[in-house]
Amino acid sequence: MRIAYITHYFPPMGRAAATNTYRILKGLSDRGHELAVFCPETRVHAAQSGIRGIGQSYPFKVHYSLPMSRPLTIAIPHLFNGLKLIRYQYDLLITQFHLFHLASFIGLLLRIAKGKPWIVKVHDMIPDPALSSGISKIGFVNSCCEISARACYGIFVKALGKRSDKVLVLTRELKNLLLKHGFPPEKVAAIPHGVDTKLFSPSIPNSSSANKKTILYIGSMEPEDGLTSLVKAFALLNQEKELRLMLIGDGHMRSQIIELVKNLDLEQKVTFHRYIPHELIPEFIKGAYITVGPLCLSPINYYTIPTKILEYFACGKPVVSSPVSKDILMDESTCLVVREVTPESIAEKFSVLIEDERLAAEMGRNARRMIVERFDWERVIDRIEKEIGDLESHRFN
């Protein structure tokens, strides 16, 4: 089948959304589908790639827009790619949906213009933008972002999503939300993102890589991520001589977190890294003793499965996290859930795992088993391909 895929996030962008999109596309390509990807290219992407035509190394066609500043990529590249797709021959259109770009809005226009089957792949839709912690209400630009998020969410649940042939969401919670908005049950499928269980795998037994009992956090450093509470929790445990904290990521809170580490006299025990190539992430996870998910009681977390938790679990590591989707959350079996996000409650969860290495190891084994059985990319692609096949049968027969 010839599939056109409009996405906002794609390599070399170093985000989980870009990595997950690539894995879906590669998985479908490996199954014999003919893929063509249409995505923006920022000036940062162009600098990272070194040369134009970076898509030539992929097993499918990649059409990048002209390099432009990041704010302009919200709409202009998708309009440009939509015009190209009017003349492009394809059997199925898939568009990535997110509140802060217009890829799926272009999909609606193409649906009207060409009448081809159309699937919306919801990457990370915030169910309630008014309550989301990802948007600060301070400043004119942030206020505009909040208004835009509310508008995009409203348009999606009332019109845009319902005009598609199928909507793929990440969790059962998000599927149930759409059903409450009147989506037919047969139109919505809950299919999570996956993880490469060969790349992300447990370390060799009896390895000394985790002997220092490193606590590892990977992800953004924004106010909603709870890193202030994480650092303060680590300070409460500082009597543990071999304990280390490693923070990998970037964001608006990075400088404040570094300053907090200095003020708490933890500079010798806390390590910061900015961008780490995705293929190197498994080694950092394998070297950790405890891994940390989102530490914020947020409506966002309830509807999502953070990629980092899948990768932690695949490497057989116990996780300390605030509540996320019940599709992945298994309190006391694979992780310890922080239901009251304070430094004291986080430190208490850490202490349980530090004092009971047998429990930590058992949680890691349970986590690895669950990932292999339910979240391996091969199983996820099987489910996506089944939805495509069911849609093809419905539309053409």
Buried (B, 14 or more C-beta within 10 A) or exposed (E): BEBBBBBBBBBBBBBBBBBBBBBBBBBBBEEEBBBBBBBBBBEBBBEBBEEEEBBEEBEBBBBBBEBBEEEEBBBBBBEBBBEEBEEBEBBBBBBBBBBBBBBBBBBBBBBEEBEBBBBBBBBBBBBBBEEBBBBBEEEEEEEEBBEBBBEBBEBBBEEBBBEBBBBBBBBBBBBBBBEEEEBEEEBBBBBBBBBBBEBBBBBEEEEEEBEBBBBBBBBBBBBBBBBBBBBBBBBBBEEBEEBBBBBBBBBEBBEBBBEBBEEBEBEEBBBBEEEBEBEEBBEBBBBBBBBBBBBBBBBBBBBBBBBBBBBBBBBBBBBBBBBBBEBBBBEEEBBBBBEEBBBEBBBBBBBBBBEEEEBBBBBBEBBBEBBBEBBBBEBBBEBBBEBBEEBBEEEEE
